[in-house]
């Protein structure tokens, strides 16, 4: 527990699921192109993940930026580790680094 209840909520979400995406919208209806791009990569790989819609909660929307010290959304976490935003995830997907990360972390996915 920290002295910041929003950070505690964020940490709880990150700790409760192996792959968590803080995004605008939800995995079925992303509300921005960046969120849609990350959802597309994860969906193509058939990775099970939890999408958290920051548009539904302003405390989480602002809190996640401070929590990660990263200014933009979406933000991908794998087994508690902050991976990055859209550009980083897209590049990792295209170079095969994302697949390697999932292998290293023991996350099930479908190889392309």
SULUR-V864223 format. One record per pair of residues at least 4 apart in sequence whose C-alpha atoms are under 8 Angstrom apart, sorted by sequence separation. I is the first residue (numbers start at 1). J is the second residue. If there is no record, write none. Layout:
BEGIN
i={I;I}
j={J;J}
END
This chain:
BEGIN
i={4;5;6;7;8;9;10;11;12;13;14;25;26;31;32;33;34;35;36;37;38;39;40;41;42;43;53;54;57;58;59;60;61;62;63;64;65;66;77;78;84;85;86;87;88;89;90;91;92;93;96;97;98;99;100;101;102;103;2;14;25;26;30;31;42;64;65;66;77;78;83;84;92;93;102;103;2;14;24;25;30;42;54;55;65;76;77;83;92;93;102;1;13;23;24;25;42;54;65;75;76;77;102;24;65;75;76;27;30;75;76;89;25;75;99;24;74;75;23;27;73;74;99;72;73;76;68;27;26;26;79;25;26;78;21;23;24;25;19;20;21;22;23;24;25;19;20;21;22;23;24;25;18;19;20;21;22;23;24;17;20;22;17;38;35;34;35;34;22;38;24;37;41;10;23;24;22;23;35;38;22;23;34;38;41;6;10;21;22;37;6;10;21;22;21;7;20;21;6;7;10;19;20;19;20;18;19;7;18;19;47;48;18;47;48;17;18;47;14;46;47;15;45;46;14;15;45;14;44;45;45;44;18}
j={8;9;10;11;12;13;14;15;16;17;18;29;30;35;36;37;38;39;40;41;42;43;44;45;46;47;57;58;61;62;63;64;65;66;67;68;69;70;81;82;88;89;90;91;92;93;94;95;96;97;100;101;102;103;104;105;106;107;7;19;30;31;35;36;47;69;70;71;82;83;88;89;97;98;107;108;8;20;30;31;36;48;60;61;71;82;83;89;98;99;108;8;20;30;31;32;49;61;72;82;83;84;109;32;73;83;84;36;39;84;85;98;35;85;109;35;85;86;35;39;85;86;111;85;86;89;82;51;51;52;105;52;53;105;49;51;52;53;48;49;50;51;52;53;54;49;50;51;52;53;54;55;49;50;51;52;53;54;55;49;52;54;50;74;73;73;74;74;64;86;73;86;90;60;73;74;73;74;86;89;74;75;86;90;93;59;63;74;75;90;60;64;75;76;76;63;76;77;63;64;67;76;77;77;78;77;78;67;78;79;107;108;79;108;109;79;80;109;77;109;110;79;109;110;79;80;110;80;110;111;112;112;107}
END
